[in-house]
């Protein structure tokens, strides 16, 4: 979908007025990425109020941090289609999402903040996440001792940890959130396919203390489901980090 340029201009201006350079064509992106030296942030802007409406002010606040990327660039999803597509070609290993933030060091992608990590956050938490990535990757040397702040960490479970829990807890429920066509192409053994009927049963009959692991293809949809179930009072529900793609 292409948006009215007049409608999105104020959202562009929020970033250009604080020093972000716009990338509007594939050539703009390639020229920028050809500069291999130093640190660079590429922000895929978006009209989405629930995510980009948090991402932009968080980015602006992060620029007050003493450690920051040397180059700040942005392209707008739904307007700069060619540039956004080309930028995503450089986001190797990550599914397309907007808004999103990619941090590069000497031409290498070193950190990514995706839409599912932005949604549901407040400016303070997201700013802390961004600046912790700056501290780790944007100094004179990469500082491996810096732990990148992850407010979603307690909602996710790694593949190794999930396998451990599945082998030790026979009452653990593993839920597959994907559609029938995706499930036909492969699933995790023992996973229950989520339907409206099962969803109603979980909410009305399952004990709130039951341990649940939910997965989708990449971990975004399952993370939203976990956030919802946590709001309903479930205490031990987790999203498989990276989804089925990570499991495979």
Residue, then its C-alpha position, 0 to 999 in steps of 0.5 A: x500500500x502506498x500512502x499519501x506523501x502529504x500525510x506521512x511528511x510529518x513522520x518523516x520530518x520528526x527524524x530528518x530534523x534531528x539528523x536522519x538522512x532519507x534513503x528513497x531509492x535502491x541506489x541511495x541504499x547501495x551507495x550508503x551501504x558501500x561505505x563499509x567503515x564505521x557504524x550506521x543505523x538504518x530505520x525503516x519508518x512506518x505509519x503504524x501508530x502502535x509501533x512507529x509512534x513509539x519507535x520515532x520518539x525513542x530513536x530521538x531520545x536515544x540520540x542524547x546518549x553519549x554513544x551513538x552511530x556515526x550515520x543515521x538513515x531512514x526509509x519509509x515503508x509505503x512510500x520509499x518502496x524501492x529503498x525499503x526493499x533494497x534495505x531489507x536485502x541487507x537485513x539477512x536472516x530477518x523477516x520483513x517488518x516495519x518499523x524496524x531498526x538495523x545497526x551496522x558496523x563496518x558494513x556488517x549487520x550486528x543488531x536488529x530491532x524488529x517490529x514485534x520487539x517495538x510493539x507494546x513498549x513505552x518510550x523509556x523501555x525502547x530507548x533503553x533497548x536502543x542505547x544498550x545496543x549503541x553501547x555494545x556496538x558503536x564504541x571504538x571497539x565492540x564491547x561484548x560485556x554490554x548486555x542488550x536490554x530486552x524487555x521481552x526476554x521474560x516472555x520468550x524461551x530459547x530452542x534449547x530451553x524449550x527442548x529441555x522443558x518438553x522433555x522434563x514436563x509432560x503437562x507442558x502444552x506446545x501450541x502451533x499458531x500457524x495456519x493449516x497450509x504452513x502446518x502441512x509443510x512441517x511442525x514440531x512433534x506433539x504440538x497442538x494446532x490452535x483453533x477458535x475452539x482450543x482458544x476458548x478452552x484455554x481461556x475458560x478451562x486451563x489452569x493459569x499455572x499450566x506451562x505453555x510454549x507457543x510458536x509461529x514461523x518466526x516468533x512475532x505472532x506467538x509473542x503477541x499471543x503470549x502477551x495476551x495470555x499473560x494479560x489474562x493471568x497465565x503465569x508460565x506462557x512463553x513464545x519460542x524465540x525465532x519460531x519454527x525457523x529457529x527450531x529447524 
